[in-house]
Amino acid sequence: YDGEVLLLVDPSAEAPNLARPWADAKPIVAAIPSDVTTLEAAAREAAAVQAGLDDPSVADDWVARRELSERMAQTRVALDRAVTDTFASDACRWVLLGTEVRELPGGRGSAALSDAADMSYTDTPRVRNEMLNRSELTSQGAKARGVLLAAMIEHGSEPGLGMEGHGPEVAMYRAFLERTGLHGPDKRNEVMAFKRPTDVSLQPVWKMLQDEFKRSTSLRINLNEVYSALLLRPYGMKEGAIPVLVTAALLAASDAVAIYEHGTFKPLLTPELSERMVRNPGHFDIKHFANTTGARRQVIDALAGQLELRPSFHKHRVANVLTVVGHLVSRITRLDNYTRQTRNLSLSTIRVRDVLLEAVEPDELLFNSLPEALGFPPVSAGAGGYALAEAYASGVREALNELSTCFDRLLEEQIERLLDTSAETSLMAVMGQAASLTGEVLDPEVRAFVLSLANDTMETETDWMKAIATVVAKKAPAEWTDDDLLRFWRELHDKFAAFHRLLALHHERRADSGFPFDAYRVTVTRSDGAEQPLLVGIDEELRPDVERALDDALAKFTIITGSQRRAQHTLLALLGERLLPDPREESDTASVSSVLSPRAGYG
């Protein structure tokens, strides 16, 4: 509502002087009738009939109660008519109450109330859309406003906010945003933007919003306070139009005004956030950070340069807290779970990550927490310069780059470990070996591992590695912890041990069946009888170089052991020892038996 009406029933009484402590409260108008005779008689009649109904003596007399009830209905109608006649516009003296009583001219209908509104709401903006300019929107109006707000947020740089047709949201846009100049061409950037309105009636509320934004430089301001100020005098806006005006102001100051929901910083104004803001403005606070100067301005400029930030409009200079913090938050929120918690990073990067994940206040983050995480002093608000600005910004960039590549490095390291464990030099070789076992494995866990190794449908090596790692660790690598990584290493070794045993048996069966193949089957036998069978291939292109290196090693071993045969046995035993699983925990003694299977093409 826009105010209250106080009906006085004593014509001789003076209008009360309502000297309230707040000057922006909604107005109260007093109606002082010239004659209350008819009203008093009708009221007494109604009170008498009600007293009769309430008398215990008629409680059980249904005939009497019926007659009295009919009489009460008649007296209520007469009372309502008496109220209407007594407080008619031309039958009363109308005054606007406040620190002083102001007479209002009478007239027909609600003329006195309209005059009171004009006196109280001197800065009310004109909203030329009846569907939007309401205290309570219809369901269709609320839906259209929601569409308009989403278009404002997502298509603010486009003409007409990218909307087409003649729907109610288009009508709202043209009446309240386009015609008033709240949305129009930005001459500096040759795009559409939200800006100070050209409509004179909107300039007072716009100035009030800017003053509220500036007031929030030292403390957060609840959005409910802003809404309430727009509802009260001298503005008196309708609740339906307020979210559109406030959203336009926030978008115009998007590089300077931060939004908090339940105390949590929100780097971007999204349609979903706007929808919640409309429903519960009291859950949101705003804070202004555009007052950064001196040392802090220097730091922001350095960060914007190191992080290669680009402005929304190509001629607009990026140098504000929100642009930088929004970029940092968006980078950290995209990180996978492994990168968010792993300790396999440099100490400074871990500190930067933890600070970004726990950040609440943007200015506290940029000027205190992040510098301290990198070993730099805080950036004082009153300092004229900051000599370490570039070094600080470079440290932030390096930490972000390490975080961004952490998961890819994890996969690359696991590919190398897989190849090392498989004793192969290429993924194609591992795929080929696994493909030869397709349909040959009964154990479900080993079969799943073999099928993941043989999967040649993946587009990249990292995708292939993700599938294998998920099968081995029973959890996607993006969700790993450091403990999961260690468990993966152990499981991978065991899985490949089983895989190699199956390969050896498979190739032995092929040999017995007379099929040609080119490989050595080597079995390492420990003193306790445990065996480790391996299928070893020889790359013919590498054979000459490998044999020369082997000859050199044997020559040195011969000098050390004093015998060529002893040197060969010693070398073979040491190699066998290294091939055994987890050599640090195994016995130092190992015996090796080597079986040379027939190879096609060799004598």
C-alpha positions as CSV (number, residue, x, y, z in Angstrom):
1,Y,0.0,0.0,0.0
2,D,1.0,3.7,-0.4
3,G,-0.3,5.0,2.9
4,E,-3.1,4.9,5.5
5,V,-6.4,6.7,6.1
6,L,-7.4,7.6,9.6
7,L,-11.1,8.0,10.1
8,L,-12.0,10.3,13.0
9,V,-15.5,10.0,14.6
10,D,-15.4,13.2,16.6
11,P,-16.1,16.2,14.4
12,S,-14.9,18.6,17.1
13,A,-11.5,16.9,17.5
14,E,-8.4,18.4,16.1
15,A,-6.3,16.4,13.7
16,P,-3.5,14.7,15.7
17,N,0.1,15.9,15.2
18,L,2.0,12.7,14.2
19,A,5.6,13.9,14.7
20,R,7.4,10.6,13.9
21,P,11.2,10.3,14.0
22,W,11.4,9.2,10.3
23,A,10.6,11.5,7.5
24,D,10.3,8.9,4.8
25,A,7.5,6.9,6.3
26,K,4.3,6.3,4.3
27,P,1.8,9.1,4.6
28,I,-1.3,9.1,6.8
29,V,-4.4,11.1,5.8
30,A,-7.1,11.9,8.4
31,A,-10.7,12.3,7.4
32,I,-12.7,14.5,9.8
33,P,-16.5,14.3,9.0
34,S,-18.8,17.3,9.5
35,D,-21.7,15.2,10.9
36,V,-21.6,11.7,12.5
37,T,-25.2,11.6,13.7
38,T,-26.3,8.9,11.2
39,L,-23.1,6.9,11.8
40,E,-23.6,7.0,15.6
41,A,-27.2,5.9,15.3
42,A,-26.3,3.0,13.0
43,A,-23.4,2.0,15.2
44,R,-25.6,2.0,18.4
45,E,-28.2,-0.1,16.6
46,A,-25.6,-2.7,15.5
47,A,-24.2,-2.8,19.0
48,A,-27.6,-3.3,20.6
49,V,-28.5,-6.2,18.2
50,Q,-25.1,-7.8,18.8
51,A,-25.7,-7.5,22.6
52,G,-29.0,-9.3,22.2
53,L,-27.4,-12.1,20.3
54,D,-24.8,-12.4,23.0
55,D,-27.4,-12.6,25.8
56,P,-27.5,-16.1,27.5
57,S,-31.3,-16.0,27.7
58,V,-31.6,-16.3,23.9
59,A,-28.9,-18.9,23.5
60,D,-31.4,-21.8,23.4
61,D,-34.3,-19.8,21.8
62,W,-33.7,-20.5,18.1
63,V,-36.7,-18.3,17.1
64,A,-35.3,-15.3,18.8
65,R,-31.8,-16.0,17.6
66,R,-33.1,-16.2,14.0
67,E,-35.0,-12.9,14.2
68,L,-32.0,-11.2,15.8
69,S,-29.6,-12.6,13.1
70,E,-31.8,-11.2,10.4
71,R,-31.9,-7.9,12.2
72,M,-28.1,-7.9,12.5
73,A,-27.7,-8.4,8.8
74,Q,-29.9,-5.3,8.2
75,T,-28.1,-3.2,10.7
76,R,-24.7,-4.1,9.3
77,V,-25.8,-3.0,5.8
78,A,-27.1,0.3,7.4
79,L,-23.8,0.7,9.3
80,D,-21.7,0.2,6.1
81,R,-23.9,2.8,4.3
82,A,-23.6,5.2,7.2
83,V,-19.8,4.9,7.1
84,T,-19.7,5.5,3.3
85,D,-22.0,8.6,3.6
86,T,-20.3,10.0,6.6
87,F,-16.8,9.8,5.1
88,A,-17.7,10.8,1.6
89,S,-15.1,13.0,-0.1
90,D,-17.4,16.1,0.0
91,A,-18.6,15.4,3.6
92,C,-15.2,15.5,5.3
93,R,-12.3,17.7,5.9
94,W,-9.1,16.0,4.7
95,V,-5.7,16.6,6.2
96,L,-2.2,15.1,5.6
97,L,-0.7,14.3,9.0
98,G,2.9,14.7,9.9
99,T,5.1,17.2,11.8
100,E,2.6,19.7,10.6
101,V,-1.0,19.3,9.4
102,R,-1.6,20.1,5.8
103,E,-5.1,20.7,4.5
104,L,-6.1,18.7,1.4
105,P,-8.7,20.0,-1.0
106,G,-11.8,17.9,-1.1
107,G,-13.5,16.7,-4.3
108,R,-15.0,13.7,-5.9
109,G,-13.8,10.2,-5.3
110,S,-10.3,9.8,-4.0
111,A,-9.0,13.2,-5.1
112,A,-7.8,14.0,-1.6
113,L,-5.8,10.8,-1.4
114,S,-4.3,11.5,-4.8
115,D,-3.2,14.9,-3.7
116,A,-1.7,13.4,-0.5
117,A,0.3,11.0,-2.7
118,D,1.5,13.8,-4.9
119,M,2.7,15.8,-1.9
120,S,4.4,12.8,-0.3
121,Y,5.9,11.0,-3.3
122,T,7.5,13.9,-5.1
123,D,10.2,11.7,-6.8
124,T,8.1,8.8,-8.0
125,P,9.3,7.5,-11.3
126,R,6.9,7.1,-14.2
127,V,6.5,3.5,-15.2
128,R,4.4,3.4,-18.3
129,N,3.5,-0.3,-18.1
130,E,0.4,-1.3,-16.1
131,M,1.4,-5.0,-15.9
132,L,4.8,-4.1,-14.3
133,N,3.8,-1.0,-12.2
134,R,1.8,-2.9,-9.6
135,S,2.3,-3.8,-6.0
136,E,1.5,-7.5,-6.7
137,L,2.0,-8.8,-10.2
138,T,-0.3,-11.3,-11.9
139,S,1.1,-14.7,-12.7
140,Q,1.5,-13.7,-16.3
141,G,3.2,-10.4,-15.2
142,A,5.6,-12.2,-12.9
143,K,6.5,-14.7,-15.7
144,A,7.1,-11.8,-18.1
145,R,9.3,-10.0,-15.6
146,G,11.3,-13.1,-15.0
147,V,12.0,-13.4,-18.8
148,L,12.9,-9.7,-18.9
149,L,15.4,-10.0,-16.0
150,A,17.0,-13.1,-17.6
151,A,17.4,-11.2,-20.9
152,M,18.9,-8.2,-19.1
153,I,21.5,-10.4,-17.5
154,E,22.4,-12.6,-20.5
155,H,21.9,-10.2,-23.4
156,G,22.5,-6.8,-22.0
157,S,24.9,-5.8,-24.9
158,E,22.3,-6.6,-27.6
159,P,19.6,-4.3,-29.0
160,G,16.3,-5.0,-27.5
161,L,18.0,-7.5,-25.1
162,G,17.8,-10.0,-28.0
163,M,14.0,-10.3,-27.5
164,E,11.6,-10.5,-30.4
165,G,7.9,-10.3,-31.0
166,H,5.3,-8.4,-29.0
167,G,5.0,-10.4,-25.8
168,P,4.5,-8.7,-22.4
169,E,8.2,-8.8,-21.5
170,V,8.9,-6.9,-24.7
171,A,6.3,-4.3,-23.7
172,M,7.9,-4.0,-20.3
173,Y,11.3,-3.5,-21.9
174,R,10.2,-0.8,-24.2
175,A,8.2,1.1,-21.6
176,F,10.6,1.0,-18.7
177,L,14.1,0.4,-20.1
178,E,14.3,1.6,-23.7
179,R,12.0,4.6,-23.5
180,T,13.6,5.9,-20.3
181,G,17.2,5.5,-21.5
182,L,18.0,2.9,-18.8
183,H,19.2,0.7,-21.7
184,G,20.7,2.2,-24.8
185,P,23.8,2.6,-26.9
186,D,27.1,3.1,-25.2
187,K,28.9,5.6,-27.3
188,R,32.3,4.6,-26.0
189,N,32.0,1.0,-26.9
190,E,29.4,0.9,-29.7
191,V,27.3,-1.6,-27.9
192,M,24.1,-1.6,-25.8
193,A,24.5,-1.1,-22.1
194,F,22.7,-0.2,-18.9
195,K,23.3,3.4,-17.8
196,R,21.9,6.5,-16.2
197,P,18.4,7.1,-17.4
198,T,17.5,10.0,-19.6
199,D,13.9,10.2,-18.3
200,V,13.9,13.0,-15.7
201,S,11.4,11.1,-13.5
202,L,13.8,8.2,-13.0
203,Q,16.9,10.3,-12.2
204,P,16.1,10.8,-8.4
205,V,15.7,7.0,-7.8
206,W,18.8,6.4,-9.9
207,K,20.8,8.9,-7.8
208,M,19.5,7.2,-4.6
209,L,20.7,3.8,-5.8
210,Q,24.2,5.3,-6.6
211,D,24.3,6.9,-3.2
212,E,23.4,3.5,-1.6
213,F,26.2,1.8,-3.7
214,K,28.7,4.4,-2.5
215,R,27.5,4.0,1.1
216,S,28.3,0.3,0.8
217,T,32.1,1.0,0.4
218,S,32.6,0.8,4.1
219,L,30.0,-1.8,5.0
220,R,27.6,-4.2,3.4
221,I,24.1,-3.0,2.8
222,N,21.2,-5.5,2.8
223,L,19.2,-5.4,-0.4
224,N,16.0,-5.2,1.6
225,E,17.0,-1.8,2.8
226,V,17.3,-0.6,-0.8
227,Y,13.9,-2.1,-1.7
228,S,12.4,-0.4,1.4
229,A,13.9,3.0,0.5
230,L,12.4,2.7,-3.0
231,L,9.0,1.9,-1.5
232,L,8.9,4.8,0.9
233,R,8.6,8.5,0.2
234,P,9.7,10.5,-1.6
235,Y,9.9,7.6,-4.2
236,G,7.0,5.3,-3.6
237,M,7.8,2.8,-6.3
238,K,5.6,-0.2,-6.8
239,E,7.1,-3.5,-5.8
240,G,6.7,-5.0,-9.3
241,A,9.1,-2.5,-11.0
242,I,11.7,-2.4,-8.3
243,P,13.6,-5.6,-9.2
244,V,14.0,-4.4,-12.8
245,L,15.4,-1.0,-11.7
246,V,17.8,-2.5,-9.2
247,T,19.0,-5.2,-11.7
248,A,19.7,-2.4,-14.2
249,A,21.7,-0.5,-11.6
250,L,23.7,-3.6,-10.6
251,L,24.4,-4.4,-14.2
252,A,25.5,-0.8,-14.9
253,A,27.9,-1.1,-11.9
254,S,28.8,-4.8,-12.4
255,D,32.6,-4.0,-12.2
256,A,32.2,-2.2,-8.9
257,V,29.4,-3.7,-6.8
258,A,29.7,-7.1,-5.3
259,I,26.7,-9.3,-4.5
260,Y,26.5,-11.6,-1.4
261,E,23.9,-14.3,-0.8
262,H,23.7,-15.4,2.8
263,G,27.1,-13.8,3.3
264,T,28.7,-15.7,0.5
265,F,30.3,-13.7,-2.4
266,K,28.7,-14.3,-5.8
267,P,31.0,-13.3,-8.6
268,L,28.4,-13.3,-11.3
269,L,24.8,-12.2,-11.5
270,T,23.0,-15.1,-13.1
271,P,19.3,-15.5,-14.0
272,E,19.0,-18.1,-11.2
273,L,20.5,-15.7,-8.7
274,S,18.2,-12.9,-9.9
275,E,15.2,-15.2,-9.4
276,R,16.2,-15.8,-5.8
277,M,16.9,-12.1,-5.3
278,V,13.3,-11.2,-6.4
279,R,11.8,-13.7,-4.0
280,N,14.0,-12.9,-1.0
281,P,15.9,-9.6,-1.2
282,G,16.6,-9.9,2.5
283,H,19.0,-12.8,1.8
284,F,21.3,-10.5,-0.3
285,D,23.9,-7.8,0.6
286,I,25.8,-5.5,-1.7
287,K,29.3,-4.0,-1.3
288,H,31.2,-1.5,-3.4
289,F,34.9,-1.9,-4.2
290,A,35.4,0.8,-6.9
291,N,37.3,3.1,-4.5
292,T,40.6,1.2,-4.9
293,T,43.5,3.6,-5.5
294,G,47.2,3.8,-5.1
295,A,48.8,0.5,-4.1
296,R,45.6,-1.5,-4.5
297,R,44.9,-0.1,-7.9
298,Q,48.5,-1.0,-8.9
299,V,48.0,-4.6,-7.7
300,I,44.7,-5.0,-9.5
301,D,46.2,-3.7,-12.8
302,A,49.1,-6.1,-12.4
303,L,46.8,-9.0,-11.8
304,A,44.6,-8.1,-14.7
305,G,47.7,-8.1,-16.9
306,Q,49.2,-11.3,-15.7
307,L,45.9,-13.2,-15.9
308,E,45.2,-11.8,-19.4
309,L,41.7,-10.5,-18.4
310,R,39.7,-8.9,-21.2
311,P,36.9,-6.4,-20.6
312,S,33.4,-7.0,-21.6
313,F,33.6,-3.9,-23.8
314,H,36.8,-3.6,-25.8
315,K,37.3,0.1,-24.9
316,H,36.6,-0.3,-21.2
317,R,39.5,-0.5,-18.9
318,V,39.7,-3.6,-16.6
319,A,41.0,-2.6,-13.2
320,N,38.6,-3.5,-10.5
321,V,38.3,-6.0,-7.7
322,L,35.3,-7.9,-9.0
323,T,36.7,-8.6,-12.4
324,V,39.8,-10.2,-10.9
325,V,38.1,-12.0,-8.1
326,G,35.4,-13.3,-10.5
327,H,38.1,-14.7,-12.7
328,L,39.9,-16.4,-9.8
329,V,36.7,-17.9,-8.4
330,S,35.6,-19.2,-11.7
331,R,39.0,-20.8,-12.2
332,I,39.0,-22.5,-8.8
333,T,35.4,-23.7,-9.1
334,R,36.2,-25.6,-12.3
335,L,38.9,-27.7,-10.6
336,D,38.3,-31.4,-10.2
337,N,38.1,-33.0,-6.7
338,Y,41.7,-34.4,-7.0
339,T,43.2,-31.0,-7.7
340,R,41.1,-29.5,-4.9
341,Q,42.6,-31.7,-2.2
342,T,45.9,-33.2,-3.4
343,R,49.2,-32.4,-1.7
344,N,51.2,-33.2,-4.8
345,L,51.7,-29.6,-5.6
346,S,54.2,-26.9,-4.6
347,L,53.6,-25.5,-1.1
348,S,52.8,-22.0,-2.4
349,T,50.2,-23.4,-4.9
350,I,48.6,-25.4,-2.1
351,R,48.3,-22.2,0.1
352,V,46.9,-20.2,-2.9
353,R,44.3,-23.0,-3.6
354,D,43.2,-23.2,0.0
355,V,42.8,-19.5,0.3
356,L,40.7,-19.3,-2.9
357,L,38.5,-22.2,-1.7
358,E,37.9,-20.5,1.6
359,A,37.6,-16.9,0.4
360,V,34.5,-14.9,1.5
361,E,35.5,-11.2,1.2
362,P,36.9,-10.2,-2.3
363,D,39.0,-7.3,-1.0
364,E,40.3,-9.4,1.9
365,L,41.3,-12.1,-0.6
366,L,43.1,-9.9,-3.1
367,F,44.9,-7.6,-0.7
368,N,45.6,-9.8,2.4
369,S,45.1,-13.5,2.1
370,L,46.6,-14.2,-1.4
371,P,49.7,-12.0,-0.8
372,E,50.4,-13.7,2.5
373,A,49.9,-17.2,0.9
374,L,52.6,-16.3,-1.6
375,G,54.9,-14.8,1.1
376,F,54.3,-11.2,0.2
377,P,53.2,-8.4,2.6
378,P,49.5,-7.3,2.6
379,V,48.5,-4.5,0.3
380,S,47.5,-1.5,2.5
381,A,44.5,0.5,1.5
382,G,46.3,3.8,2.2
383,A,49.6,3.0,0.6
384,G,50.6,5.0,-2.4
385,G,52.4,2.1,-4.2
386,Y,53.3,-1.6,-4.0
387,A,56.7,-2.5,-5.3
388,L,56.0,-6.2,-5.4
389,A,52.8,-5.9,-7.5
390,E,54.2,-7.7,-10.6
391,A,55.9,-10.4,-8.5
392,Y,52.7,-11.0,-6.6
393,A,50.6,-11.1,-9.8
394,S,53.2,-13.5,-11.4
395,G,53.0,-15.8,-8.4
396,V,49.2,-15.9,-8.6
397,R,49.4,-16.7,-12.3
398,E,51.9,-19.5,-11.8
399,A,49.9,-21.1,-9.0
400,L,46.7,-21.0,-11.1
401,N,48.6,-22.6,-14.0
402,E,49.9,-25.4,-11.8
403,L,46.4,-26.0,-10.5
404,S,44.9,-26.0,-14.0
405,T,47.3,-28.5,-15.3
406,C,47.4,-30.7,-12.2
407,F,44.9,-33.3,-13.4
408,D,46.4,-33.5,-16.9
409,R,49.8,-34.1,-15.3
410,L,48.3,-36.8,-13.1
411,L,47.0,-38.7,-16.2
412,E,50.3,-38.3,-18.1
413,E,52.3,-39.6,-15.1
414,Q,49.9,-42.6,-14.9
415,I,50.4,-43.3,-18.6
416,E,54.2,-43.4,-18.1
417,R,53.8,-45.6,-15.0
418,L,51.5,-47.9,-17.0
419,L,54.0,-48.2,-19.8
420,D,56.8,-48.8,-17.3
421,T,54.8,-51.5,-15.5
422,S,53.9,-53.1,-18.8
423,A,57.5,-53.1,-20.0
424,E,56.2,-51.6,-23.3
425,T,57.1,-48.4,-25.1
426,S,53.8,-47.6,-26.7
427,L,50.1,-47.7,-25.8
428,M,49.4,-49.5,-29.1
429,A,51.6,-52.4,-28.0
430,V,49.6,-52.7,-24.7
431,M,46.3,-52.5,-26.6
432,G,47.5,-55.3,-29.0
433,Q,48.5,-57.6,-26.1
434,A,45.2,-57.0,-24.4
435,A,43.3,-57.6,-27.6
436,S,44.9,-61.0,-28.0
437,L,43.3,-62.0,-24.7
438,T,39.8,-60.9,-25.6
439,G,37.4,-63.7,-24.7
440,E,40.1,-65.7,-22.9
441,V,39.7,-64.3,-19.4
442,L,37.2,-65.7,-16.9
443,D,38.0,-63.7,-13.7
444,P,35.6,-60.7,-13.9
445,E,38.0,-58.2,-12.4
446,V,40.9,-59.2,-14.6
447,R,38.6,-59.3,-17.6
448,A,37.4,-55.7,-16.9
449,F,41.1,-54.7,-16.7
450,V,42.0,-56.5,-20.0
451,L,39.0,-55.0,-21.8
452,S,39.9,-51.5,-20.6
453,L,43.5,-52.0,-21.9
454,A,42.1,-53.3,-25.3
455,N,39.7,-50.4,-25.7
456,D,40.7,-48.6,-28.9
457,T,37.6,-46.4,-29.2
458,M,39.0,-43.5,-27.0
459,E,39.8,-40.3,-28.8
460,T,42.9,-39.5,-26.7
461,E,45.5,-41.3,-24.6
462,T,44.2,-39.5,-21.5
463,D,40.7,-40.7,-22.1
464,W,42.1,-44.2,-22.4
465,M,44.0,-43.7,-19.2
466,K,40.9,-42.4,-17.4
467,A,39.0,-45.6,-18.3
468,I,41.8,-47.8,-17.1
469,A,42.3,-45.9,-13.9
470,T,38.6,-46.0,-13.1
471,V,38.6,-49.8,-13.5
472,V,41.7,-50.3,-11.4
473,A,40.9,-47.9,-8.6
474,K,37.1,-48.3,-8.8
475,K,36.8,-44.5,-8.8
476,A,37.1,-41.9,-11.5
477,P,40.5,-40.2,-11.3
478,A,38.9,-36.7,-11.1
479,E,37.4,-37.9,-7.7
480,W,40.7,-39.4,-6.4
481,T,42.4,-38.5,-3.2
482,D,46.1,-39.0,-2.6
483,D,45.3,-42.3,-0.9
484,D,43.4,-43.4,-4.0
485,L,46.5,-42.6,-6.1
486,L,48.7,-44.8,-3.9
487,R,46.1,-47.6,-4.0
488,F,46.0,-47.3,-7.8
489,W,49.8,-47.8,-8.1
490,R,49.6,-51.0,-6.0
491,E,46.6,-52.3,-7.8
492,L,48.1,-51.6,-11.2
493,H,51.2,-53.6,-10.4
494,D,49.0,-56.6,-9.3
495,K,46.7,-56.3,-12.3
496,F,49.7,-56.3,-14.7
497,A,51.2,-59.3,-12.9
498,A,48.0,-61.2,-13.6
499,F,47.9,-59.8,-17.1
500,H,51.4,-61.0,-17.9
501,R,50.8,-64.5,-16.5
502,L,47.8,-64.7,-18.8
503,L,49.8,-63.5,-21.8
504,A,52.5,-66.1,-21.1
505,L,49.9,-68.9,-20.9
506,H,48.1,-67.6,-24.0
507,H,51.3,-67.5,-26.1
508,E,52.4,-70.9,-24.8
509,R,49.1,-72.4,-26.0
510,R,49.6,-70.7,-29.3
511,A,53.1,-72.2,-29.6
512,D,51.8,-75.6,-28.7
513,S,49.1,-75.2,-31.4
514,G,51.8,-74.4,-34.0
515,F,50.9,-70.8,-34.6
516,P,54.0,-68.5,-35.2
517,F,54.7,-65.7,-32.8
518,D,57.7,-63.5,-31.9
519,A,58.4,-63.2,-28.2
520,Y,60.4,-64.6,-25.3
521,R,58.6,-66.1,-22.3
522,V,60.7,-65.4,-19.2
523,T,59.8,-66.8,-15.8
524,V,61.5,-65.5,-12.6
525,T,61.4,-68.0,-9.8
526,R,62.1,-66.9,-6.2
527,S,63.7,-69.2,-3.6
528,D,60.4,-69.8,-2.0
529,G,58.9,-71.1,-5.2
530,A,56.9,-68.0,-6.2
531,E,57.1,-67.3,-9.9
532,Q,56.7,-64.2,-12.1
533,P,56.1,-65.1,-15.7
534,L,56.8,-62.4,-18.3
535,L,56.3,-62.2,-22.0
536,V,59.1,-60.2,-23.4
537,G,59.3,-58.8,-27.0
538,I,62.4,-57.5,-28.7
539,D,62.2,-54.5,-31.0
540,E,64.4,-55.4,-34.0
541,E,65.2,-51.8,-34.7
542,L,66.6,-51.4,-31.2
543,R,68.4,-54.8,-31.2
544,P,71.8,-53.6,-32.5
545,D,72.0,-50.7,-29.9
546,V,70.8,-52.8,-27.1
547,E,73.2,-55.6,-27.8
548,R,76.2,-53.2,-27.9
549,A,75.1,-51.8,-24.6
550,L,74.8,-55.3,-23.2
551,D,78.2,-56.3,-24.5
552,D,79.7,-53.2,-22.7
553,A,77.9,-54.1,-19.5
554,L,79.1,-57.8,-19.7
555,A,82.6,-56.7,-20.3
556,K,82.6,-54.6,-17.1
557,F,80.9,-57.4,-15.2
558,T,83.6,-59.8,-16.4
559,I,86.3,-57.5,-15.0
560,I,84.5,-57.3,-11.7
561,T,83.6,-61.0,-11.4
562,G,86.6,-62.5,-13.1
563,S,84.7,-64.7,-15.4
564,Q,82.4,-64.1,-18.4
565,R,80.0,-66.9,-17.5
566,R,79.9,-65.7,-13.9
567,A,79.2,-62.2,-15.2
568,Q,76.3,-63.4,-17.3
569,H,74.8,-65.3,-14.4
570,T,75.2,-62.4,-12.1
571,L,73.6,-60.0,-14.5
572,L,70.7,-62.4,-15.1
573,A,70.2,-62.8,-11.3
574,L,70.2,-59.1,-10.7
575,L,67.7,-58.5,-13.6
576,G,65.5,-61.3,-12.2
577,E,65.6,-59.7,-8.7
578,R,64.5,-56.4,-10.1
579,L,61.6,-58.0,-12.0
580,L,60.1,-59.4,-8.8
581,P,57.2,-57.4,-7.3
582,D,58.2,-54.8,-4.7
583,P,61.9,-55.7,-4.5
584,R,62.4,-53.7,-1.2
585,E,60.1,-56.2,0.6
586,E,61.2,-59.4,-1.1
587,S,64.1,-61.6,-0.4
588,D,67.5,-60.7,-1.8
589,T,67.9,-64.1,-3.3
590,A,66.3,-65.1,-6.6
591,S,66.9,-67.8,-9.1
592,V,66.1,-67.3,-12.7
593,S,65.1,-69.9,-15.3
594,S,64.8,-68.8,-18.9
595,V,62.8,-70.6,-21.5
596,L,63.3,-69.7,-25.1
597,S,60.3,-70.4,-27.2
598,P,60.5,-70.9,-31.0
599,R,60.3,-67.6,-32.9
600,A,59.1,-67.4,-36.4
601,G,61.9,-66.5,-38.8
602,Y,64.8,-67.3,-36.5
603,G,66.9,-70.5,-36.2
